[in-house]
Amino acid sequence: MNPPWPRTAVLHAEPPSQRLLALGGLGVEDLAERFGTPLYLLDRAELVGRMRAYRQVFGPQVDVVYAAKALCVAGVLQLATAEGLAIDVASAGELATAIRAEVPPERIVFHGNNKSVEELVAAAEYGVGRFVADSFVELERLSELGTVLDRDLTVLVRITPGIQADTHRSISTGQDDSKFGFSLSAGLAHEAVARALKLPGVELLGVHCHIGSQVFALEAFERAASLLAGLLGDVRDRHGVVLAELNLGGGPGIAYTDRERELPLERYAETLGAAVQAACDARGLPLPRLAVEPGRSIVGPAGVTLYTVGTVKKIPGVRTYLSVDGGMSDNPRPALYDARYTFAAAGRPPGDPSPETRTVAVAGKHCESGDLLARDVTLPADLAEGDLLAVAATGAYTFALASNYNRLPRPPVVLVGDGQAQVLVRRETLDEILARDVPLS
Ligand SMILES: Cc1ncc(COP(=O)(O)O)c(C=O)c1O
């Protein structure tokens, strides 16, 4: 295995001369020819392997909930469901995808800091298993809805534990100054629990927190788990109610480059389990049923994006720009978060000896100077117009965040494994983009 490349990646030579030859038993040149570029590939063995590892490491007493926001396409949700994962959705669109994937409604957890009434109604009618309430007005809306439907809606209250995770501020969600959840330190968490316990039409099952994404600090997860378990103790003391569920969100960091090391799943699971056990023992509380909500660490390392190099521009004494046929529309993370990736030439290896290497910027084709997939990456110097370029660990928050900027149709998502390729999302067409324009008559 060669992280950050997926487990079936066949690689030739070492970085920076490394080349990706095949994935899922299929040659990348053939894949590019068959499906075109840019192309999102998903390594089925890596994806399913990760789902299984989560289930195995956490065991049957913990619910593993796939956070669909990382990559919400029906085929992935079908695989997750088949592997025994529940699904977290955060909008009517993600819910509709789960419905299309035939996810059992009771296995769906519905998130969002501003769910519309229509979304709440759709979710309630579908019978989703958990609403994660994020505001007082949402609690009221859920109560009204449950009362009208004459059935208690099952709710978790989202808590902001006041923890600053070691990640980019845009994906850090556990600090007090956050649009998500009810702050523990400001007393809102206790108030939300008290209200939820009183409201008709609502059954409060437990509490939830999510401190952020791409987090490596086990202490941050430990502290959140401990605080939330402590909150369950406070709820018992104040209200005489033992809440049965504790959902600790997602967020474990993955390796995008050789400078990062993925958070080991076993240590993550042990840390959460031990923190909850200790806090419950200290309060004389029974252990709640735990849930975790991984997104990135399930799907991220399974993805590879293939591009074709279109132009190579050398500015003497400044920099060489290698431009590819996609960019910030299929992967906005470098522009949004200054995210770093691992790049490699792709396709048939060159003859011996390997060519020289050089440091280049990899640019997208969009009309923004900030449309850079990498500022300084070392690649074979002979990488030229028409050649393939692969990027590792692009499974999470790429297609999910993709746009039509400059009216680029979004690339397809293709699952590869055992020498078979299966299209999970077909390439968008220009006609589909234009079809929504209403020209003035
Ligand atoms: C509520 C919630 N749960 C789970 C996740 C998944 O996080 P990750 O993809 O980092 O595991 C997110 C992502 O931001 C989230 O907001």
The ligand as an ORCA input file, in Angstrom:
! r2SCAN-3c Opt
* xyz 0 1
  C     -22.375     17.062     11.741
  C     -21.264     16.475     10.973
  N     -20.991     15.171     11.119
  C     -19.998     14.587     10.418
  C     -19.221     15.304      9.550
  C     -18.153     14.584      8.799
  O     -16.877     15.049      9.056
  P     -15.643     14.331      8.379
  O     -15.930     14.279      6.931
  O     -14.497     15.201      8.687
  O     -15.528     12.979      9.007
  C     -19.451     16.670      9.377
  C     -18.608     17.443      8.465
  O     -18.338     18.583      8.573
  C     -20.507     17.264     10.106
  O     -20.783     18.569      9.960
*
